[in-house]
């Protein structure tokens, strides 16, 4: 699995710590030089280019604030084909992502809670076609490293 993460905040730190030694190929992008240095110290490939993350990954986690999603999705739109896009921000639906990228986009929506930072959290997850069960189960392994996971119908994630 080649995992890319756009955004270098707390959730990215939790994922990197949880995946360390379990996922060999991880790349993280952020515009903040201090965050880049922090992830580089974990022997994680880093970049300031979101496009590089997409090009070098099979699974791309969008770990940016909800108000940055539109900008990031438009930036990566020419490059996302064949990649699985994973959202982690509250209120960002699968439909929202597909409205920008297109209906052929493979999108998995997640809702991790704060204790994932300690490896003791719960992440709810939802997906729809064209994501296959096999692809979803591969993505689920990422969040299983952070605690428990539960698959829900997407409409329940906003309840």
ABEGO torsion letter per residue (X at the ends): XBBBBBEABAAAAAAAAAABGABABBBBBBABAAAAAAAAAAGBBBBABAAAAAAABABBBBBBBAAAAAAAAAAAAAAABGBBBBBABBGBBAAAAAAAAEAABBBBBBBBBAAAAAGABBBBBBBBOABBAAAAAAAAAAAAAAEBBBBBBAAAAAX
